Amino acid sequence: MKAILCKSYGPPENLVLEEVEDPVAGENEAIVEVYAASLNFPDGLQIQGKYQFQPPMPFSPGSEVGGIIKSVGPGLKDFQAGDRVMATPGIGGLAEQVSVNADGLRKIPDSMDFKTAAGFAMVYTTSYYALKQRAQLQPGETLLVLGASGGVGLAAVELGKLMGARVIAAASTDEKLDFVNRLQPDALLNYGDGDLKEKVKALTDGKGADVIYDPVGGDLFDQSCRCINWNGRLLVVGFTSGRIPEYKANLALLKGSSMVGVFLGRFRKEEPSEYEKNFSDLLAMYNQGKLSPIVTESFPMAEYVKAFEVFSQRRVMGKVTLEIKAE
């Protein structure tokens, strides 16, 4: 089979597309024939050697795919060859086939295409966990979503509205805000000029946001600490700005606010039953027509460099996928 491999850390140009041996399903595993693979911001960090978890070389990046089960290993229950699935292998998704453990497999409805399946799991489970368990978002509260045009940002806007919050969608350009506006947030905020704090206060009668969803970090995090409401929760989701900020304890004291970490991988490990319940809730929402995943750009497998550049050039709006096999 063909696979996109990382053999040396660096930009996506360092990756290679090569023939490798087909995987074989182990105990409680399935081999998924990949039709579409989703790219996420951490994938770009991983190929540079900058992510929290680095697999041994060489490796194929890619943590979520949509496809059809080709074969199953011993002990695997509830799945069989031919099942259409979304899968989260953790690593190895940018390949024609990938081995996936049972807990990383979900059957998909006939109405869901493979591109949508590939881009569903990570963004929605991250944002739902953030808003439900970590922020305990309440109806009527004001939710500020930074980086709202990206995958997790869009999911946070969509879920925040469903949970009854007043949602302020914030992004760096008017183009990105026009894109986000299809989800009908209650307000739009352009922080491209570097000003976040005063604009948030203007939209909240000087009180600040009750919950701030921050996948960006850097200067926006610093300003978020100063435009959060009393008893507010600042969700640390990621650092796409490139700078990991520091939390000033005096602001937490004065605001009565909390900084709350959002790490989906640890949540899935420590609280598997809650993770599974969240996933079931999200799939039910999709089946009820309440969630509308947006895949905006899809590239042929051979154009993986262009796909990664969407992230490095900060052009992300919605989900980006690679077409591994035509449907």
C-alpha positions as CSV (number, residue, x, y, z in Angstrom):
1,M,0.0,0.0,0.0
2,K,1.0,3.7,-0.3
3,A,1.6,5.8,2.8
4,I,2.8,9.3,3.5
5,L,5.9,8.9,5.8
6,C,7.8,11.2,8.1
7,K,11.4,10.1,8.1
8,S,13.0,13.3,9.3
9,Y,11.5,16.3,11.2
10,G,10.8,19.4,9.3
11,P,8.2,21.0,6.9
12,P,5.7,18.9,4.9
13,E,8.1,18.9,2.0
14,N,10.2,16.5,4.0
15,L,7.5,13.9,3.9
16,V,7.6,11.1,1.3
17,L,4.9,9.1,-0.4
18,E,6.1,5.5,-0.5
19,E,5.0,1.9,-0.9
20,V,5.1,0.0,2.5
21,E,3.8,-3.4,3.6
22,D,0.1,-3.8,4.2
23,P,-0.8,-3.8,8.0
24,V,-2.2,-7.0,9.6
25,A,-4.9,-6.8,12.2
26,G,-3.9,-7.8,15.7
27,E,-6.0,-8.8,18.6
28,N,-9.1,-6.7,18.9
29,E,-8.2,-4.6,15.8
30,A,-9.5,-4.0,12.3
31,I,-7.8,-3.0,9.1
32,V,-9.5,0.0,7.6
33,E,-9.3,0.8,3.9
34,V,-9.0,4.6,4.0
35,Y,-11.1,6.7,1.7
36,A,-10.5,10.1,3.4
37,A,-8.1,11.2,6.0
38,S,-8.4,14.4,8.0
39,L,-5.6,16.8,8.8
40,N,-5.4,18.6,12.1
41,F,-3.1,21.3,13.5
42,P,-1.2,18.8,15.7
43,D,-0.2,16.8,12.6
44,G,1.9,19.7,11.5
45,L,3.5,19.9,14.9
46,Q,4.2,16.2,14.9
47,I,6.1,16.1,11.6
48,Q,8.3,18.9,13.0
49,G,9.0,17.0,16.3
50,K,7.1,19.7,18.3
51,Y,4.1,17.7,19.6
52,Q,3.7,16.4,23.1
53,F,3.8,12.8,21.9
54,Q,6.2,11.7,19.1
55,P,6.0,8.2,17.6
56,P,9.3,6.5,16.6
57,M,10.6,7.1,13.0
58,P,9.5,6.5,10.4
59,F,5.8,7.1,10.9
60,S,2.7,8.1,9.0
61,P,0.9,11.0,10.5
62,G,-2.9,11.3,10.6
63,S,-5.2,10.6,13.6
64,E,-8.7,10.2,12.0
65,V,-10.0,8.6,8.8
66,G,-13.2,7.5,7.1
67,G,-13.3,4.2,5.3
68,I,-14.4,0.6,5.0
69,I,-13.2,-2.3,7.2
70,K,-11.1,-4.6,5.1
71,S,-10.4,-7.3,7.7
72,V,-10.8,-7.9,11.4
73,G,-8.4,-9.5,13.9
74,P,-9.1,-12.1,16.6
75,G,-11.4,-11.0,19.4
76,L,-12.9,-8.0,17.6
77,K,-16.7,-7.9,18.2
78,D,-19.5,-5.8,16.6
79,F,-17.5,-5.1,13.5
80,Q,-17.0,-7.0,10.3
81,A,-15.4,-6.6,6.8
82,G,-17.5,-4.2,4.7
83,D,-18.6,-1.9,7.6
84,R,-18.4,1.8,6.8
85,V,-16.7,3.5,9.7
86,M,-15.0,6.6,11.1
87,A,-11.8,5.7,12.8
88,T,-9.3,7.3,15.2
89,P,-6.1,5.3,14.9
90,G,-4.1,8.0,16.7
91,I,-1.3,7.7,14.2
92,G,-0.9,6.2,10.7
93,G,-4.0,7.7,9.0
94,L,-2.3,9.2,6.0
95,A,-2.1,5.8,4.2
96,E,-4.2,3.6,2.1
97,Q,-4.8,1.2,5.0
98,V,-4.5,1.6,8.8
99,S,-4.8,-0.7,11.8
100,V,-7.4,0.6,14.3
101,N,-8.2,-0.7,17.8
102,A,-11.9,-1.5,18.6
103,D,-12.3,1.6,20.8
104,G,-11.3,3.8,17.8
105,L,-14.0,2.5,15.5
106,R,-17.5,3.9,15.0
107,K,-20.0,2.8,12.4
108,I,-21.4,5.6,10.3
109,P,-24.9,6.1,8.8
110,D,-25.4,5.7,5.1
111,S,-26.0,9.4,4.9
112,M,-22.5,10.3,6.1
113,D,-19.8,10.4,3.4
114,F,-16.2,9.5,4.2
115,K,-14.9,13.1,4.2
116,T,-17.4,14.0,6.8
117,A,-16.6,10.9,8.8
118,A,-12.9,11.6,8.7
119,G,-13.4,15.1,10.1
120,F,-16.0,14.5,12.7
121,A,-14.4,12.8,15.7
122,M,-11.6,15.0,16.9
123,V,-13.2,18.4,16.6
124,Y,-16.6,17.6,18.1
125,T,-15.4,15.4,20.9
126,T,-12.8,18.0,21.9
127,S,-15.2,20.9,21.9
128,Y,-18.0,19.0,23.5
129,Y,-15.7,17.9,26.3
130,A,-14.4,21.4,26.7
131,L,-17.9,23.0,27.0
132,K,-19.7,20.3,28.8
133,Q,-17.3,18.8,31.3
134,R,-14.6,21.4,31.7
135,A,-16.5,24.7,31.4
136,Q,-19.9,23.3,32.5
137,L,-21.4,25.9,30.1
138,Q,-24.9,27.0,31.2
139,P,-27.8,28.3,29.1
140,G,-27.7,32.1,28.9
141,E,-23.9,32.4,29.6
142,T,-21.7,34.2,27.1
143,L,-19.2,32.0,25.2
144,L,-16.3,33.6,23.4
145,V,-14.7,31.3,20.8
146,L,-11.3,32.3,19.5
147,G,-10.1,30.9,16.2
148,A,-13.7,30.3,15.4
149,S,-13.2,29.5,11.7
150,G,-11.0,26.4,12.4
151,G,-12.2,22.9,13.0
152,V,-12.5,22.9,16.8
153,G,-13.6,26.6,16.7
154,L,-16.5,25.9,14.4
155,A,-17.5,22.9,16.5
156,A,-17.4,25.1,19.7
157,V,-19.6,27.7,18.0
158,E,-22.1,25.1,16.8
159,L,-22.2,23.3,20.2
160,G,-22.3,26.5,22.2
161,K,-25.5,27.5,20.3
162,L,-27.1,24.1,20.9
163,M,-26.3,24.4,24.6
164,G,-28.1,27.7,24.9
165,A,-25.2,30.1,25.2
166,R,-24.8,33.5,23.7
167,V,-21.9,32.9,21.3
168,I,-19.4,35.5,20.2
169,A,-17.3,34.1,17.3
170,A,-13.9,35.6,17.0
171,A,-11.4,35.3,14.1
172,S,-8.5,37.3,12.5
173,T,-10.2,38.3,9.2
174,D,-13.6,39.4,7.9
175,E,-13.4,36.5,5.4
176,K,-13.1,34.0,8.2
177,L,-16.0,35.7,10.1
178,D,-18.2,35.6,7.0
179,F,-17.5,31.9,6.8
180,V,-18.3,31.3,10.5
181,N,-21.5,33.4,10.2
182,R,-23.3,30.5,8.5
183,L,-23.6,29.0,12.0
184,Q,-25.4,32.1,13.1
185,P,-23.4,33.1,16.2
186,D,-24.9,35.9,18.2
187,A,-22.0,38.3,17.5
188,L,-18.8,38.4,15.4
189,L,-15.5,39.9,16.5
190,N,-12.4,40.6,14.3
191,Y,-9.2,40.6,16.4
192,G,-7.0,41.0,13.3
193,D,-5.8,44.4,14.6
194,G,-4.6,42.9,17.8
195,D,-7.4,44.2,20.0
196,L,-9.5,41.6,21.7
197,K,-10.1,42.9,25.3
198,E,-11.9,46.1,24.6
199,K,-14.1,44.6,21.8
200,V,-15.2,41.8,24.1
201,K,-16.0,44.3,26.9
202,A,-18.1,46.3,24.4
203,L,-20.1,43.3,23.4
204,T,-20.7,42.2,27.1
205,D,-21.6,45.6,28.7
206,G,-18.2,45.7,30.3
207,K,-18.6,42.3,32.1
208,G,-16.5,40.1,29.9
209,A,-17.2,36.6,28.7
210,D,-18.3,33.8,31.0
211,V,-16.4,31.1,29.1
212,I,-13.5,31.7,26.7
213,Y,-12.6,28.9,24.3
214,D,-8.9,29.4,23.3
215,P,-7.1,27.2,20.8
216,V,-4.8,30.0,19.9
217,G,-2.8,31.0,23.0
218,G,-0.2,33.8,22.7
219,D,-1.3,37.4,23.0
220,L,-5.0,36.5,22.7
221,F,-4.7,34.4,25.9
222,D,-3.1,37.3,27.7
223,Q,-6.0,39.6,26.7
224,S,-8.5,36.9,27.5
225,C,-7.4,36.9,31.1
226,R,-8.5,40.6,31.2
227,C,-11.9,40.3,29.5
228,I,-13.3,37.4,31.4
229,N,-16.4,37.7,33.7
230,W,-16.5,37.1,37.4
231,N,-16.5,33.3,37.9
232,G,-15.4,32.9,34.3
233,R,-13.6,29.9,32.8
234,L,-10.7,30.2,30.4
235,L,-10.4,27.0,28.4
236,V,-6.9,26.1,27.2
237,V,-7.3,24.1,24.1
238,G,-4.1,24.7,22.1
239,F,-1.5,27.1,20.9
240,T,-1.8,27.7,17.2
241,S,-0.2,31.1,17.6
242,G,3.1,29.3,18.4
243,R,3.6,30.8,21.9
244,I,2.6,29.0,25.1
245,P,1.5,31.9,27.4
246,E,1.7,32.2,31.2
247,Y,-1.2,32.6,33.5
248,K,-1.0,35.6,35.9
249,A,-2.3,34.5,39.3
250,N,-3.2,38.0,40.3
251,L,-5.8,38.2,37.4
252,A,-7.3,34.9,38.6
253,L,-7.6,36.4,42.1
254,L,-9.1,39.7,40.9
255,K,-11.5,38.1,38.4
256,G,-12.5,35.1,40.5
257,S,-11.8,33.2,37.3
258,S,-10.3,29.8,36.4
259,M,-7.9,28.5,33.8
260,V,-9.1,25.1,32.7
261,G,-7.1,22.6,30.6
262,V,-8.7,20.7,27.8
263,F,-6.8,17.5,26.9
264,L,-9.0,15.1,25.1
265,G,-6.5,12.2,25.0
266,R,-6.2,12.2,28.8
267,F,-9.9,12.5,29.3
268,R,-10.5,9.5,27.0
269,K,-8.0,7.5,29.1
270,E,-9.1,8.6,32.5
271,E,-12.8,8.7,32.0
272,P,-13.6,6.3,29.1
273,S,-17.3,5.9,30.0
274,E,-17.9,9.7,29.9
275,Y,-16.0,9.9,26.6
276,E,-18.2,7.2,25.1
277,K,-21.3,9.0,26.4
278,N,-20.1,12.2,24.8
279,F,-19.5,10.5,21.5
280,S,-22.9,8.9,21.5
281,D,-24.5,12.3,22.3
282,L,-22.7,13.8,19.3
283,L,-23.6,11.0,16.9
284,A,-27.3,11.4,18.0
285,M,-27.1,15.1,17.4
286,Y,-25.8,14.4,13.9
287,N,-28.5,11.9,13.1
288,Q,-31.1,14.4,14.3
289,G,-29.7,17.0,11.9
290,K,-28.4,19.3,14.6
291,L,-24.7,19.2,13.6
292,S,-23.5,20.1,10.2
293,P,-19.7,19.3,9.8
294,I,-18.1,21.5,7.2
295,V,-15.3,20.1,5.0
296,T,-14.1,23.0,2.9
297,E,-10.9,21.7,1.3
298,S,-10.0,18.2,0.1
299,F,-6.8,17.3,-1.7
300,P,-5.6,14.2,-3.6
301,M,-3.3,12.1,-1.6
302,A,-0.3,13.2,-3.7
303,E,-0.9,16.8,-2.9
304,Y,-0.3,16.4,0.8
305,V,2.1,19.4,0.9
306,K,-0.6,21.7,-0.2
307,A,-3.0,20.3,2.4
308,F,-0.5,20.9,5.2
309,E,0.2,24.5,3.9
310,V,-3.4,25.4,4.7
311,F,-2.4,25.2,8.3
312,S,1.1,26.6,8.1
313,Q,-0.3,29.6,6.2
314,R,-3.2,30.1,8.7
315,R,-5.9,29.7,6.0
316,V,-7.9,27.1,7.8
317,M,-11.7,27.5,7.5
318,G,-13.5,24.3,8.4
319,K,-12.0,20.8,7.9
320,V,-9.2,19.8,5.5
321,T,-9.0,16.3,4.2
322,L,-6.9,14.1,1.9
323,E,-8.8,11.9,-0.6
324,I,-7.0,8.6,-0.3
325,K,-9.5,6.6,-2.4
326,A,-12.4,7.8,-4.5
327,E,-15.9,6.9,-3.1
